[in-house]
Amino acid sequence: MRIADTSFLYSLFSETDEHHTKAVAEAGKTRALSIPPEILSETISLIHRRQGFQAAMLAGEWIRSQAGIEICAAPRPIIENTWKIFAAGNGRLSYPDSAVIAHCRALNARPLTFDETILDFMGRRPKT
């Protein structure tokens, strides 16, 4: 199981993104993918803003149609941990990035991201 971040998902849907080829390759290798609701919202909003409504609709429909992708509301402990991680980040992490980290920790999963901040923060494993 991998936890998707907006940086990965946006790259997957943007052919002009510098990480597009790598995102497509990673998507092909990943059998089970979980997308926190915060990340789905952030991704669809970003695509909408940068590429337009139709592109956002197509991306959302594709995500929703994939059997190997899970989007579900987080249980209370993950929500609480997201807030603790966000606070511990002291401004270095966005709330959605904190959600990715909280999901990774709860599910013992690795993030699927090109965001160096998430990767750095996961390596430091601050106490929460």
VOGU-3710 file (C-alpha; in Angstrom, 3 decimals, decimal comma):
1> mriadtsfly> 0,000/0,000/0,000  1,232/3,456/-0,937  -0,223/6,784/0,186  -0,571/9,290/-2,660  0,361/12,931/-2,333  -0,769/15,790/-4,563  2,708/16,111/-6,088  2,429/12,566/-7,421  -1,186/12,820/-8,561  -0,728/16,171/-10,275
11> slfsetdehh> 2,341/14,836/-12,082  0,328/11,840/-13,205  -2,279/14,061/-14,875  0,008/16,794/-16,216  2,016/15,778/-19,265  4,117/18,938/-18,948  5,094/18,279/-15,321  8,768/17,412/-14,858  7,833/14,230/-12,953  5,096/13,029/-15,354
21> tkavaeagkt> 7,046/10,100/-16,831  8,154/8,914/-13,410  4,602/9,271/-12,035  3,184/7,156/-14,863  5,842/4,500/-14,253  5,185/4,477/-10,488  1,417/4,269/-11,045  1,972/1,213/-13,215  3,973/-0,494/-10,473  1,630/0,360/-7,598
31> ralsippeil> -1,101/-2,191/-6,968  -2,821/-0,577/-3,976  -3,025/3,171/-3,512  -4,738/5,140/-0,801  -5,591/8,810/-1,265  -6,455/10,823/1,844  -9,534/12,991/1,222  -7,460/16,148/1,806  -5,167/15,087/-1,039  -8,020/14,316/-3,418
41> setislihrr> -9,505/17,747/-2,753  -6,157/19,504/-3,143  -5,354/17,616/-6,370  -8,702/18,224/-8,064  -8,555/21,900/-7,066  -5,019/22,268/-8,425  -5,908/20,609/-11,729  -9,024/22,775/-11,972  -7,016/25,954/-11,383  -4,149/25,077/-13,731
51> qgfqaamlag> -5,825/23,023/-16,465  -9,527/23,833/-16,244  -12,758/22,218/-15,175  -12,825/19,492/-17,836  -9,337/18,283/-16,930  -10,308/18,231/-13,241  -13,454/16,240/-14,025  -11,534/13,725/-16,140  -8,878/13,275/-13,438  -11,495/12,847/-10,729
61> ewirsqagie> -13,486/10,349/-12,770  -10,341/8,354/-13,542  -9,332/8,252/-9,867  -12,834/7,233/-8,798  -12,994/4,436/-11,389  -9,757/2,675/-10,410  -10,262/-0,554/-8,471  -6,847/-0,313/-6,793  -7,410/3,189/-5,419  -9,013/3,685/-2,028
71> icaaprpiie> -10,418/7,013/-0,872  -11,942/6,944/2,546  -12,548/9,187/5,500  -9,836/8,924/8,099  -10,693/7,496/11,504  -10,449/9,875/14,457  -6,928/8,724/15,530  -5,507/9,589/12,083  -7,257/12,974/12,147  -5,802/13,672/15,588
81> ntwkifaagn> -2,352/12,556/14,469  -2,607/14,750/11,359  -3,162/17,763/13,598  -0,246/16,807/15,861  2,067/16,403/12,863  0,886/19,724/11,414  1,603/21,463/14,744  4,987/19,730/15,143  5,935/20,838/11,629  5,854/24,427/12,894
91> grlsypdsav> 4,934/25,822/9,484  7,125/23,510/7,385  4,237/21,195/6,445  0,838/21,951/4,981  -2,162/20,273/6,542  -2,595/17,949/3,523  1,097/16,969/3,738  0,560/16,209/7,417  -2,379/13,972/6,457  -0,145/11,996/4,088
101> iahcralnar> 2,386/11,436/6,861  -0,313/10,456/9,383  -1,809/7,944/6,949  1,622/6,493/6,188  2,348/5,999/9,859  -1,056/4,503/10,654  -0,926/2,062/7,742  2,818/1,401/7,865  2,962/2,591/4,265  5,325/4,673/2,153
111> pltfdetild> 4,310/7,960/0,582  4,049/8,217/-3,176  5,305/11,775/-3,537  7,813/14,043/-5,218  7,571/16,496/-2,315  10,976/16,717/-0,659  9,454/18,183/2,512  7,308/15,095/3,059  10,227/12,795/2,301  12,513/14,719/4,670
121> fmgrrpkt> 9,896/14,797/7,413  9,220/11,075/7,074  12,955/10,415/7,446  13,163/12,446/10,644  10,089/10,733/12,145  9,379/13,484/14,732  7,506/12,427/17,833  3,745/12,908/17,748
//
